[in-house]
């Protein structure tokens, strides 16, 4: 009987993990970002909440802007292709309300 309870507990945990993963994949699929390469080390990401500028180098990445939460995994995938460093510095810079 104890083995069966353990089995059910594992099935529940795996189900929760699968649901969480499926939900995050669905939100990733809905987000569309455009990437413009200004230079090999300077990228601009256009997300649903605004533009994000990325300066990429061997020591890491500096991101300035306001990325959407759904675009973060996609941006990270692109940045991993540009640098081996896992260091990320992020400056959230909201749009100006003076315009």
Secondary structure as the mmCIF struct_conf table of DSSP 4:
data_model
#
loop_
_struct_conf.conf_type_id
_struct_conf.id
_struct_conf.beg_label_comp_id
_struct_conf.beg_label_asym_id
_struct_conf.beg_label_seq_id
_struct_conf.end_label_comp_id
_struct_conf.end_label_asym_id
_struct_conf.end_label_seq_id
HELX_RH_AL_P HELX_RH_AL_P1 UNK A 2 UNK A 30
STRN STRN1 UNK A 34 UNK A 39
TURN_TY1_P TURN_TY1_P1 UNK A 40 UNK A 41
STRN STRN2 UNK A 42 UNK A 47
TURN_TY1_P TURN_TY1_P2 UNK A 48 UNK A 49
STRN STRN3 UNK A 50 UNK A 57
TURN_TY1_P TURN_TY1_P3 UNK A 58 UNK A 59
STRN STRN4 UNK A 60 UNK A 65
HELX_RH_3T_P HELX_RH_3T_P1 UNK A 69 UNK A 71
HELX_RH_AL_P HELX_RH_AL_P2 UNK A 72 UNK A 80
TURN_TY1_P TURN_TY1_P4 UNK A 81 UNK A 82
BEND BEND1 UNK A 84 UNK A 84
STRN STRN5 UNK A 88 UNK A 92
HELX_LH_PP_P HELX_LH_PP_P1 UNK A 94 UNK A 96
BEND BEND2 UNK A 97 UNK A 97
#
